[in-house]
Amino acid sequence: MSWQRMSPQVRETGVEVVPVFPKGRAPRGLAWAIVAFALLPALLALVDGRIGFRLLMGSLALVCLTVGVGVLVMFGAVGQGSVRVRPGGASLRFGPPLAATLPVVVMAFSLLLPAIAQLAIDTAGLPTMAMTAVFSRAPYVLGILGVAILVVQAWRMRVPAGLELTPEGLRGIRGAGVVAWTWEELVEAKVVAAPAAKLCLVPKGGAPVMAQAMLLGSDPNQVAAIVRYFLRTPSERAVLLEGGEAAVRRAEAGLRVR
């Protein structure tokens, strides 16, 4: 399935634009700090001669490196003012790239490594540093966390990632609630800061469903404006059958004059 990155001009008068990232910029410094922290256990793994200790420190270094790089990749998957849509098809669909979703799975698998290393230490009696019972169980806790994340990700896959608009209604959004509404059921589409921008869809008599940029592969400000356009102009919804690019261009043209 091909996707298209677009930067439509769909600004609305009087509507505040919420930054996609906290404080208006991707916190890459935090990600690089995590990567740098991986040097410590890596160095300990290199200089220590105890095989069990080297396994454990090496696995922790890989976890830190994987998490840091994964966060960097995810930060680069979305940008302010851009949307990622499927150009063809019979609907307007916003969807995340693999760069926004795959790193979570890879990071979850990396959390299994310390547990595997600790299991090898406990089973084979490999030499390592003296540890308290609580500390020696910590790698297993990381492993349990990794398994839990993988289970949650698998459960979320039952819902198509992203948000799809058709002439009849809306459906999708994985991991932040499930949307399967007609246009008549949707009351409002807005953006909230929590602390970064999140799309907030408010139905009649139900709880709002919110989605961050990573789930949409798009700037929530742009998505909210486009959803509001088709919510308020039912006569224009037929263009959704022409696919994502045509629908976004129609919303862009309609919102330019507002």
N, C-alpha and C positions, 0 to 999 in steps of 0.2 A: 504494500500500500504506500503510495507516494504522499508526501506532505509538503506544504508550502508555508514558508515564513513570510509574513506580511507586516507592514507598519502603517496601518490606516490612520487617517486623521479623523477621529471620531470624538473630538472634544465637545463637551456640552457646556453652555454658559451657566455659571452658578454651581457647577458640580466640581467638588474638590478632588484633585488627583492624589491618591495615596501611593507613596513609594512602594515599589515591589519588594525592596529589601529594607530592613530596619535602618533608620537614619539615612535612607536614600542610596545606600551603596552595599554591595555584597560584602559580607564580613569575611573576606578572604584571609585577613590576618589571623583569624582564629584557626582556619584550616591549615595555614602554613605552620602555625604554632604546634598543632597536633602532629604534623609531619616531622617537624624538628624534634619533638619529644621522642619520636621513634628512635632517634640516634642513641639515647641513653641505654635502653635495653639491648639495642643492637651491639653497642660497645661492650656491655657486660657479657653478652653471649660470646663475643670474640676473645675476650681476655681471660675468661674463666675456663678451667679445664674440666669441670664436672659436667658430664654429658646431660644429666637431668636438668641442671640449672641452665645450660645452654639451650636446651629445647624450650624450656619455659620462657626464657628471656627473648629468644628468637621469635617465638609465637606472639609475644606481646608487642615486639617491634613490628611484626607484620600487621597486627591489628591496628596499631596507631597509624602506620603508613597507609593502609587500606582506607581507614576512616577519613584521614586527612585528604587524600587524593579524591576519594568519593565525594566528599563535601565540595571540593573545588569544582569537580565535574558538574555536580548538581547546580551550583551557583551559576555556572556558565550556560546552563540549559535554557534559561529564560532571560528576558530583558525588558526594561521599561519601554512601553509603547509598542511592543510587537505581539503578534498572535501567530499561532501555528495551526493551520487548518488543512483539511483534506480538500484539495481543489475540485475533484470530481464527485460523483455520487449524487444521491437525491436528497441531500441534507447539508446543513452547515455543521461540521463537527470540529471542535477544538480538542486537541489531544497532545499529551506529553511525549517528548522524544525518549528514546531509551536512556539517554544521558540523565534524565530526570528520575527515572524509575529503577533502572538496573543497578546503580550504585548501592541502593538500599539492600538489595538481595546479596550483592557481593560482600557488603559490610557485615551482614548477618552471618554469612558463611565464615567470614574471618573470625567472628567471635567464638566459633567452635574450636579454633586451633589451640587456645590455651587449655581448654578442657581435654582435648586429645593428648596434649603434651603432659598434663597432670595425670591423666589416666595411665599413660605409659610409665611415668615415674612411679606411681603407686603399684602398678601391676608387676613391673620388672625390677622394682627396687633400685632405680637409677639414682646415682649420687646427686644431691642437690643441697641447697642451703637449709639450715634448720628453720622450720616454720611452725607457727602455732596452728592448731586445728582449724581455727577460723580462717587464717590466711591461706592454708592449703586447700580450702574449699572454694575460695574466691574464683579460680579458673572455671570451676564447674558452674558457678553462678553466671559467668559470662556465656558459657555454653548454653545454659537454659534460656538466657535472654536471646541468644541467636536463634534458637529453635522457635521461641515464641514469635519473634519477628517474622521468621519464614512462614509460620502457620498463619499469621495475620495477613501477610502478603498473598498467600495462596487463597485465603478466604475472600480477599478483596477482588481477586481476579474474576469472580462470578459476575461482576458489574463491569461493563466496558469503561476503560479509562477515558477521562475527559468529559466533555458535555456536547450533546448533539441536539440541534434545533431542527425541527421539521414543521411543516404547515400545521400539523395537529398539536404539537407540544414540545416538551423537553424531556431528555432522559440522559442518564449517565452519572458521572462523578463518583470515582472509586475512593474509598477510604474516608470520606467525609460525609457519608450519608448517601442515600439513593434517591435520585430524582426520576420520576416517571409520571409527569404531570401534563395535563392539557394546558393550553394558554389561559383558559378561563380559571384554572386553579392557581396560577401564579399571580401574586399581588404586587410584588416589587422585586427588582434586581438592583442591588447596590454594592458598594465596596466598603468594607470596614477595615480598620487598622488593628491587627491583633498579633504582634505589633506591626507586622508588615501587611501589605494589601491582601485581602481575601475577598473573593466573590461571595456575596450573601444573597441567596434566593429565598424569598419569603412566600410560602403558600398560604392559601386560605385555611384557617383553623388548624395549622400544623406548625411544627418547629422549623425554623430556618435551617437551610443546608448551606454550609460554607466550604469553600475550596480555595486553597492557596495556589499561587502561580505554578508550582511544580506539578500539581494535578491536572492543570489545564494546558500546560506548555505555552501559556500566554499571559500577558499582563491582565490581571483581573479588572482593571479600569476599562480597558478596551472591550473585554468580554461583556461587562455589565452594560456599557453603553450600547453595544450591538443588541443584546437581549432586550434592553428597554425599548430600542427602536422598533423591533418586531412585536413587542408586547403592545405598544401604543398605536401601531399602524397595521392592523390585521390585513388590510388590502395588499400589503407588500409581502406577505408571507409566502406567496406562491413562488417567489424568486429563490426560496430555500431549496426548491427542487432542482435548481440549476447547479448546486454545489457550493463549496465554501468560498471560492474566490468571487464568484458573481454575487453571492449574498453579502459578503463583506463590503464589496464595492458599492452595492446598493445602499447599505446602511451608512457608508461613508458619505455618499452623495446626499442622502437625506439629512444627515446630521450637520453637514457643512453649512446649511442655510439656516440652522436654528440659532 
